[in-house]
Structures are given as structure tokens and as C-alpha cells.
Amino acid sequence: MLEPTSAVGEQGGHPTDSTAALATGGPTLALGRAWATRHRRGLAMLARVAVLVLVVRLFVVPQLGGLRDETALSGLHGGWAPLALGFELGSLVLYTLATTVLLPPRTRPPYQRVARIDLSAIALGHCLPDGGAAGTALSWRLLVADGVPTLDAGLTKAAQGLGSLVVLMVLILGALLVGAVAGGGLSGWSLAPLALSVLVLLVTVLLARSVVSGSAAAGLRAVAVRLPRVGPRVAAGLDGLAERDVVRHLRGLLRRPERFSVAAGFSGGNWALDALTLYACLRAFGPGVGLQGLAVVYAIQAVGTWLPVTPSGLGLSESLMIPALVAFGAPQADAVLGILTWRLFAYWLPIPLGALAYASLGRRRAAPALVTTAS
């Protein structure tokens, strides 16, 4: 009795698993979808590698023609390359010091561990297109595992990221203005970095003031309460958010300018030494560029780093940095060799250093702390 019923089901309008698979494209397609689901991470990685190769092939390789000149390849000048290496190592040290200063003193791990955690996060960030977010997440997880309260670790990394961005924009803006005064005016390449730095600084100031004063929540509540039907509930939710630990803790951090001042100094030193690494790499092969040109080129690579297309803007940044250097007077071959050398120190060097740092952290794991400290 069961067998004829099954046959009728296959032929008489009651679809079985087989007919359903055929209706959706057949068993081969179903198996392909299942395989793709199981290997989606690997496929995503292959896609990212393909994008990176395509970017390098289309935008970077065409600019390497100048390297055929043998005089360019043999034109390394003096001790600029070792100096660039020293600058880059110094910038990494200052970055880890900025993290240490922002952590609450009562639960702050020893500096050696904070440094190794930061180096691990930087290395991961250089391996993924969205490396900034992945590196921040790894740093947060490792800090929590070392006993830092969850909220303190998260807010420390958020404050460091925002503060570091503000310091970078201030340095770029100052360098562009000083370079314009010394060079007799702004170059066309300077307009976009100048506008971006001013915009970022204005938005940051407005956000910081609204968080400290509570005006942002009040303004949002005034708008939300006027919404039809759901307005009162949205306003009540905003009232609850304003009283939560995250907002209160963030306000407490913003009201402690002395800690931020020291961290900003370390962040400024970190960016300045990284920019000096770029300058030293350019000088290793030629006369380099002026302050305005250096600020423009460094701003270009910073924007390229933020784009989640390739790791740290690899390939994308170079495709704009090299023409910008040429526009500011650097020979094509010197620009290419200088940028590639800078990438060796600023991008590739932290990866093995971070891998060694992560391996040296061991298996120490503390219970996650959900409360924050008063400091």
C-alpha cells in the first residue's frame, strides 16, 4: 500500500524531495548550494584575494614601468632606510602607549601585555579588508581576557580610535596650511584632504559636545515624541538609553581631559613617526617632497585604509599616492620605490611582529568582567 502511494506522489501532483530539488534547479544545483554554504568563508577569502590581485594589476602594475631604469634601482641614498625602520618601530610603541594611558589604572594590564595585544590587533587588521573592525574586536577580547571590564575595554578602544582620527585630521590640516604658506598656495591635490579634515573635526566637536551636555538625547527625544502613534514609546526608549552605563561612562571619560591629552600626544607622535617613515622612504631614493605634498599623500593613504575593499587600502592607496607624488615633483621611479619601501615597513613588518606577539600571550584567560570601574 505504501509503495503505490509513493509512486502516485511522484507522478500525481504531490511533490517529493526529488521533484522539489528538480524544481529548484536539480540535485546538482542543490549540492552546489550546500557546498557553497559550508565553504562560504573560504570563498569570501578567495573573492577578496581576487579583488586585491585585480586592483594591483589594474592600478599599481601600470605605474611600475619607471623601475626599468637601472639607475633608479641602484639609487638608494645613505641611511634613510634604517632611519625609516626606526621611525616605524617608534610609531608602534607610541600607539601602544596611547592604549595604556586610556585604560583604567585599577584594571590596566602591564604595559608589555597591552603592547602585545595591540600588535596582535594591528597584524590582524593588516590581513583583512575590514581589518580595523576585526583588529578592534580582537583587542577588546584580549583586554577582557586579561581582566579589563568589558565596557572599559570597549570604550577605551572606541575613544582611542576616535581620538586618533581627530589627531590625524589636525596634523593633516596643519601640515596643509603650513605647506600652503611656505609653497605659495594650495595645490589642487590638497583641496579634498583639506575639506575632509575640516568636516571630520567639525562633526567630532559637535558629537563630543552633545554627549557631554546630553543635548543630543534631548534633541532626538523632542523629534521622536512628535512621531505619530509610536512617538511616546520611542521617546521613553531614548530616556532609558541616556541613563545607561555606556552613556554615563562615556560622559565621564570625556570630562577627564588630562587622560585624553596624554593619549592625544602619543597618538600624534604615532602619526608623525609613521609620516616620517614615508618621508624617509621617499628620501632613500630621491629628493622627496615638501610638507604639503607629504600631507596630501599621507591623507590619501589614510582614506584608502578606511575603505573596506583591500587590507589597509593595499593597491588602492598606492594607485593614488604615486601620481600625487609625481604631481608634487617626485620622479616616477623614485615615487614607486619609495612607496613600496614604505609599505614594507608600515604594512608588512607589523604582521610577523603581531603574530609573534599573539603567540607570546599564551593561554591566560580571565572571567569577563561586566561592570566598569569608577576611574
N, C-alpha and C positions, 0 to 999 in steps of 0.2 A: 504493500500500500504506500509506503514512503517513497519508493523509487519512482512510480509513475507521477506522484505529486511533484517530485523534484524535477522530472522531465517537463511536466506542464509548466512549472515555474520558469524553466529556462525558455520555453517556446511560447507560452501562452500569455505573457504580459506581466508576470511577476518577476522583476529583475533580480538576479542573484548577484553575488560578489563579482563573478566573472563578467557578466554583462555590464555591471556598474564600472568595472575597470575599463571595459571597451568603450563605454560611453564617455569616459573622461580621457580617452586617448590610448587605451590599451595597456596591457601589463608592462610593456617596456617603458612607457612613459611613467607609469606609477612607480616602477622600480627606480627610474632615474630621479624622480622627485624624492623618494625615500633616501637615496644615496646622497643627494644634494643637501637634504636636511641634516643628515648625520655628519657631513663634512663641510658645513657652512663656514666654519671658522677658517679652515684651510683654503676654501675657495675665496673667502674675503681677503685673506692674506695674498693669494695669488693675484687677485684683482688689483690690490694696492701695489704690488711689485710691478705689475704690468703698467699701471699708471705712471709709476716712478720712471720706468725704463722709457716710456713714451715721452715723458716730459724732458728727460735728459737728451733723448735722441732728437727731438724737435727743436729744443730751445738752447741747450748747452753745447752739444757737439758742433753745430754750425759756427760757434764762436771760438773753436779751438784751432782754426786754421792758422792763426798767428804763431802757434807753437812750432810750426815747421821751420821757423827761423832759428838756426843753431845758436846764434848769438843770444837770443832770448833765453834758451835753455841753460846756457852757461854763465848767465849774468847775475848770479847770487852775490849780494853785497854784504861783506863783513859779518858782524854778529847779530844782524837783525832777526834771524830765525830763532836762535836761542833766546833772545830777548822776548820775542813773541810767545814762546813757550812759557817763560816765566810770568808774563802778564796773564796768560790764560789760567795758569795754576793759581795765581793770586786772586783772580776773579772768582774761582770756585770756592776758595777759602772764605772770601767776604760774603758770598751767598749763604754759606752755612752759618756764618756768624749772625747774619740777619735773622735766620730762623731761630737761633738760640736766644737772641735778645727778646723776641716776641713771645716765646714760650713762658708760661707762668713759672716763677722761680721755685715754688714748692714742689712741683711735679716735673721739673725740667730734667731730662736725662743728661748724663755727662756729655760734654762737647764732642768727644770722639764718636759717640753713638749718633748724635744729631748729624754730624758731618757725614758719617757713613750712610745714614738714612737719606739725606739729601742727595748724595752722589748716586745712590741706587735709583732714586726717583728721576734724576736728570738722565741717567743712562736709559731708563725705560722710555722717557719722553722722546729720546732721540731715535727710538726704534719703531714708533707708531705714528701714523698721520695725525691722530688726535692725542699726541703724546703729552701735551700739557695737562689734560684732564686725567689721563692714566697715571702720570707721574705724581700728580697731587693726591690721587686716591691711594697710591702705594705709600706715599709719605705719611698720609693720615693713618693708614692701617698700621704701619710700623711704629709710629709715635704712640698710638693707643696700646699696641702690644708692649711698649716699654713703660706703660703706666701713666701716660698723659691722659687726662679726662677727655672723653670723646668730643665734647663741644669745644673745649680749649684747643684741641689738635685741629679741628676743622676750621675754627675761626682764625687760628694762627696762620694756617696756610692761605686762607682767603684774604686775610689782611696783608700778608706778605705779597701775594700776587697782585692785589690792587695797588699797594704802596709801591711795589717795584715798577708797575706800569706808569704810575704818576711820576716817579723819579726819572724814568726813561724819557717820558714826554718833556719834562722840564729840561733835561740835558740836551735833547734834540732841539727844542725851541731856542735855548740859549746859544747853542752852537750855530744854529742857522742865522740868528740875529747878529752874533759877533762876526761870523763869516761874511755876512752881507755887508756889514760896516767896513770890514777890512778889505773886502773884494770889490767894493763899489756898487753893490746891489745884489738882489736875489736872482738866482738862476731859475729858469723855467722848471727845472727838476726839483726845486726847493718848495714850490707852491703847495703841492699835495702833502708832503710831510709837515709843513708849517700849519696848514689848515687842520690836519688830523691831530696834531699835538694840542692846538688850542681847543678843539672840540672835546677831546678826552679830558683835559684839565677842567673845563667848564662843567661838564657832566659830573665829574668826580666831586668837585666842590659842592655842587647842588645836592648830590646824593648824601654826602657826609653831613651837610648842614641839616638836611631833612631828617636823617636818622637821629642825630643828637637832639634836635629840638622836638621831634615827634610830629613835625608838620606834615610829613609825607603821609603818615597814617591818618591824620586828621583830614587832609585833603581828599584822600581816597574814600574815607568814610562819608564825607559830605557829598561826594558824587554818587557813591553806592546807595545811600539812603533814598535817593530820588528815583532809583530804578523801580519800574512797576512790578508789583507782586513779590519779587524776591529781594527787594531793596533792604528791608529790615533784617533779614537773615544774613545777607552779605555784610551789612554794617556790624552786626553782632560778631561775626567771624573775624572781622578786622580788629575789633576791640580786643578780642581774645588773643589775636596774634601780637598786638602791641605789648601785651603783658607777659608774653612767653619768655623763657630764659634766653633764647637766641637773641632777641632784640635787646633785652636788658643787658646782656653780656657784651653785645656789640657796642652799645652806647658807653658802657664802662671802659672798653678799650679805646674808643675814640676820645674819651675825656682824660686819657693819660698820654699827653703829647710827648713826655720825656722818653717813653719807651719807643714810640714811633720815630722820634728824632734820631735816636741812635741807630735804629733799624734802617731808616732812610739814608743815613750816612753810609752804612755798609752796602745798601743796595746801589747807591750812587757810585761807590768805589767799584762794585761788581761790574756795573755797566761801563764805567770809564775804562777799567782794565781790559774788558772784552773789546771795546772800541780801539784801545791802544794795540791790542793783539792784531786787529785788522790793519791798523796803520803800519805796524812793524812788518807785517807780511807783505804789504804793498811796497814798503821801502826796501825790502830784501831784494826786489827785482827792478826797482826804478826809483824815480824821484817822489812817488806818492802823489797825494792830492792835498789841497788845503782843507781848512776846518769845515767850510761849507760843504765841500764835496764829501768829506768823511761823514758828516752828519746825515747827508742825503742818502748815501749808500748804506749806512747803518740803519737808518729808518726803513729803507726798502727791505732789508733782510728781516727786520723785526716784524713788519707786516706779513711777509711771506711765512714767517714762523707761525703766526696765528691762523693761517689758512689750513684747515684740516684736509689737505689733499695729499701731501707727501710729508714724511717726517721732518720737522723743523724747516719746512719750506725747501727741502733739498731739491735742487733743479730749478724750481720756480724762482727762488731768490737770485740765484746766480744769473739767470737769464735776463734779469733787470739790473743787477748790480754791475755787471761787466759793461753794458752800454752806458750806464750812468758814469762810471769811472772814465770811460773814453770821452764822454761829453765834457768832463772836467779836466781833460788834458792828458790822461794816462794813455800810454801806448797799449794797443790791443793785447800784445803778448804779455806785457807786464801786468795788466789787469787780470788776465786769465790765470797766470801763475800765482799772483798774489791772492786771489780769491780761493783758488784750490788749496793753497798752503794754509790760509786762514780756516777753511773748512776742516782741514786735517787736525788742527789744534782745537777749534771750538766745537766741532761736531763729533769727529771720530774718537778723539782722545778720551772724552768722558765716558764712552761706552765700556771699554775694558776697565777703567778705574771704577765705574759704578758696579760692574759685575763682581770685581774683587771685593768692593765694599759690602755688597749684599751677601756674598759668601761668608764674609768675616762677622756678620751679625749673629750667626749661629741660630739656635732654635729658641732663644729666650722669648717667652710669651707670657704676658701678664693678663689678668682678667680685665676686660674692658670696663673703664670707669665711666658711668653715665652722668655723674654730677660734675659741675665745674667748680674750680677753686675761686676763692674770693679775690685773689690777686690779679 
